[in-house]
Amino acid sequence: MSYNQKVWLGILVLCSLFWLAVIGGVLSAHKAFDRAQMQNQQEYTAKYSQHYQGAAASSQPLQARSHT
């Protein structure tokens, strides 16, 4: 293997490692974003369900009072 071939092989290996690191970083960031988005959605659902349950509970006594 000549010197030029070794240089080009080294460049090819370095470029491959660089792009693998870039792709790995993008995928890792995407997973982190998905986890954060899922957590935000769960928090919103929990808050909304507590609010809805609270509103339903507060309206039930009013309905019961109006019937008697």
TORPA-4810 file (N, C-alpha, C, O; in nm, 3 decimals):
<nodes>
NODE_1_0.087_-0.117_0.000_0.000_0.000_0.000_0.091_0.123_0.000_0.180_0.136_0.084_M
NODE_2_0.067_0.211_-0.093_0.152_0.329_-0.105_0.114_0.434_0.000_0.011_0.423_0.067_S
NODE_3_0.198_0.532_0.013_0.175_0.639_0.110_0.044_0.713_0.080_-0.032_0.743_0.171_Y
NODE_4_0.018_0.742_-0.047_-0.104_0.814_-0.085_-0.229_0.732_-0.050_-0.329_0.788_-0.004_N
NODE_5_-0.223_0.602_-0.071_-0.336_0.517_-0.036_-0.361_0.517_0.115_-0.476_0.519_0.159_Q
NODE_6_-0.255_0.516_0.192_-0.269_0.519_0.337_-0.330_0.652_0.383_-0.413_0.654_0.473_K
NODE_7_-0.289_0.761_0.320_-0.343_0.892_0.353_-0.492_0.897_0.322_-0.572_0.941_0.404_V
NODE_8_-0.529_0.850_0.203_-0.671_0.852_0.165_-0.754_0.759_0.255_-0.868_0.790_0.289_W
NODE_9_-0.697_0.646_0.292_-0.766_0.555_0.383_-0.786_0.621_0.519_-0.892_0.608_0.580_L
NODE_10_-0.685_0.691_0.567_-0.697_0.763_0.693_-0.803_0.870_0.687_-0.881_0.887_0.781_G
NODE_11_-0.807_0.944_0.578_-0.909_1.048_0.559_-1.048_0.985_0.556_-1.141_1.038_0.617_I
NODE_12_-1.062_0.874_0.485_-1.190_0.805_0.476_-1.236_0.758_0.615_-1.353_0.771_0.649_L
NODE_13_-1.145_0.703_0.693_-1.178_0.656_0.828_-1.219_0.774_0.917_-1.317_0.766_0.990_V
NODE_14_-1.145_0.882_0.910_-1.179_1.000_0.992_-1.314_1.058_0.953_-1.393_1.095_1.039_L
NODE_15_-1.340_1.067_0.824_-1.471_1.117_0.779_-1.584_1.025_0.824_-1.690_1.071_0.865_C
NODE_16_-1.561_0.894_0.815_-1.663_0.799_0.860_-1.691_0.814_1.009_-1.807_0.814_1.050_S
NODE_17_-1.587_0.828_1.088_-1.605_0.847_1.233_-1.678_0.977_1.263_-1.763_0.983_1.351_L
NODE_18_-1.645_1.082_1.188_-1.711_1.210_1.208_-1.860_1.198_1.180_-1.942_1.243_1.261_F
NODE_19_-1.897_1.139_1.066_-2.039_1.130_1.031_-2.114_1.034_1.124_-2.231_1.056_1.152_W
NODE_20_-2.048_0.930_1.171_-2.111_0.842_1.269_-2.140_0.918_1.399_-2.245_0.900_1.460_L
NODE_21_-2.046_1.003_1.440_-2.067_1.083_1.561_-2.181_1.183_1.541_-2.261_1.205_1.631_A
NODE_22_-2.187_1.245_1.423_-2.294_1.341_1.394_-2.430_1.272_1.396_-2.524_1.321_1.457_V
NODE_23_-2.439_1.157_1.329_-2.566_1.084_1.324_-2.605_1.036_1.463_-2.722_1.044_1.501_I
NODE_24_-2.509_0.986_1.540_-2.537_0.943_1.678_-2.585_1.058_1.764_-2.676_1.041_1.845_G
NODE_25_-2.526_1.174_1.748_-2.569_1.292_1.824_-2.709_1.335_1.788_-2.788_1.372_1.875_G
NODE_26_-2.741_1.332_1.659_-2.874_1.370_1.614_-2.979_1.273_1.669_-3.084_1.315_1.717_V
NODE_27_-2.950_1.144_1.663_-3.044_1.045_1.715_-3.061_1.059_1.866_-3.172_1.045_1.918_L
NODE_28_-2.953_1.085_1.935_-2.960_1.103_2.080_-3.043_1.227_2.115_-3.124_1.223_2.208_S
NODE_29_-3.023_1.334_2.043_-3.101_1.457_2.067_-3.248_1.433_2.035_-3.336_1.483_2.105_A
NODE_30_-3.275_1.356_1.931_-3.413_1.326_1.894_-3.482_1.245_2.003_-3.598_1.271_2.037_H
NODE_31_-3.412_1.147_2.059_-3.469_1.066_2.168_-3.495_1.153_2.291_-3.599_1.139_2.356_K
NODE_32_-3.402_1.242_2.323_-3.420_1.330_2.438_-3.539_1.423_2.416_-3.617_1.448_2.509_A
NODE_33_-3.554_1.473_2.295_-3.668_1.559_2.263_-3.799_1.482_2.275_-3.897_1.535_2.329_F
NODE_34_-3.802_1.358_2.227_-3.922_1.276_2.238_-3.959_1.249_2.384_-4.076_1.254_2.421_D
NODE_35_-3.857_1.221_2.467_-3.884_1.197_2.610_-3.940_1.323_2.675_-4.036_1.315_2.753_R
NODE_36_-3.883_1.438_2.645_-3.932_1.563_2.703_-4.073_1.594_2.656_-4.156_1.639_2.734_A
NODE_37_-4.099_1.569_2.529_-4.233_1.595_2.476_-4.335_1.501_2.539_-4.447_1.543_2.570_Q
NODE_38_-4.298_1.374_2.560_-4.388_1.277_2.622_-4.416_1.316_2.767_-4.529_1.305_2.814_M
NODE_39_-4.312_1.363_2.837_-4.330_1.404_2.976_-4.421_1.526_2.984_-4.508_1.533_3.071_Q
NODE_40_-4.403_1.622_2.894_-4.489_1.739_2.893_-4.634_1.701_2.863_-4.726_1.757_2.922_N
NODE_41_-4.652_1.607_2.773_-4.787_1.563_2.739_-4.852_1.493_2.859_-4.971_1.511_2.885_Q
NODE_42_-4.774_1.412_2.931_-4.827_1.344_3.048_-4.863_1.444_3.158_-4.965_1.430_3.224_Q
NODE_43_-4.778_1.545_3.178_-4.807_1.647_3.278_-4.933_1.725_3.240_-5.016_1.754_3.326_E
NODE_44_-4.948_1.758_3.113_-5.067_1.830_3.068_-5.191_1.744_3.089_-5.294_1.793_3.135_Y
NODE_45_-5.180_1.617_3.055_-5.295_1.527_3.072_-5.331_1.514_3.219_-5.450_1.514_3.253_T
NODE_46_-5.232_1.504_3.306_-5.260_1.493_3.449_-5.326_1.620_3.500_-5.422_1.613_3.576_A
NODE_47_-5.277_1.736_3.459_-5.336_1.862_3.505_-5.478_1.877_3.452_-5.568_1.918_3.525_K
NODE_48_-5.498_1.843_3.324_-5.630_1.856_3.266_-5.729_1.760_3.333_-5.843_1.796_3.359_Y
NODE_49_-5.683_1.637_3.360_-5.774_1.540_3.420_-5.807_1.581_3.563_-5.921_1.562_3.607_S
NODE_50_-5.712_1.637_3.637_-5.741_1.686_3.773_-5.839_1.802_3.766_-5.932_1.810_3.847_Q
NODE_51_-5.819_1.892_3.672_-5.909_2.006_3.656_-6.048_1.958_3.619_-6.148_2.006_3.673_H
NODE_52_-6.056_1.863_3.526_-6.184_1.811_3.481_-6.256_1.738_3.595_-6.376_1.755_3.614_Y
NODE_53_-6.181_1.658_3.671_-6.240_1.586_3.782_-6.286_1.684_3.890_-6.391_1.664_3.951_Q
NODE_54_-6.208_1.788_3.913_-6.246_1.889_4.011_-6.372_1.962_3.967_-6.459_1.990_4.048_G
NODE_55_-6.381_1.994_3.838_-6.499_2.064_3.788_-6.621_1.972_3.794_-6.731_2.018_3.825_A
NODE_56_-6.603_1.844_3.764_-6.715_1.751_3.771_-6.760_1.731_3.915_-6.879_1.722_3.942_A
NODE_57_-6.665_1.725_4.007_-6.700_1.707_4.147_-6.771_1.830_4.202_-6.864_1.817_4.282_A
NODE_58_-6.728_1.947_4.161_-6.792_2.068_4.212_-6.930_2.089_4.150_-7.014_2.155_4.211_S
NODE_59_-6.954_2.036_4.031_-7.085_2.055_3.969_-7.186_1.952_4.018_-7.306_1.976_4.009_S
NODE_60_-7.142_1.841_4.069_-7.234_1.739_4.117_-7.317_1.785_4.236_-7.438_1.764_4.236_Q
NODE_61_-7.257_1.847_4.337_-7.340_1.894_4.448_-7.441_2.000_4.404_-7.550_2.009_4.459_P
NODE_62_-7.404_2.081_4.304_-7.498_2.181_4.256_-7.618_2.114_4.190_-7.731_2.158_4.207_L
NODE_63_-7.592_2.008_4.116_-7.701_1.935_4.053_-7.789_1.869_4.159_-7.911_1.868_4.147_Q
NODE_64_-7.725_1.814_4.262_-7.801_1.746_4.366_-7.888_1.847_4.441_-8.001_1.817_4.479_A
NODE_65_-7.835_1.966_4.463_-7.913_2.067_4.534_-8.029_2.117_4.451_-8.135_2.149_4.505_R
NODE_66_-8.012_2.124_4.319_-8.118_2.174_4.236_-8.234_2.074_4.224_-8.347_2.114_4.196_S
NODE_67_-8.206_1.946_4.245_-8.310_1.845_4.237_-8.392_1.835_4.365_-8.504_1.784_4.361_H
NODE_68_-8.342_1.881_4.476_-8.414_1.864_4.603_-8.493_1.987_4.640_-8.559_1.989_4.744_T
</nodes>
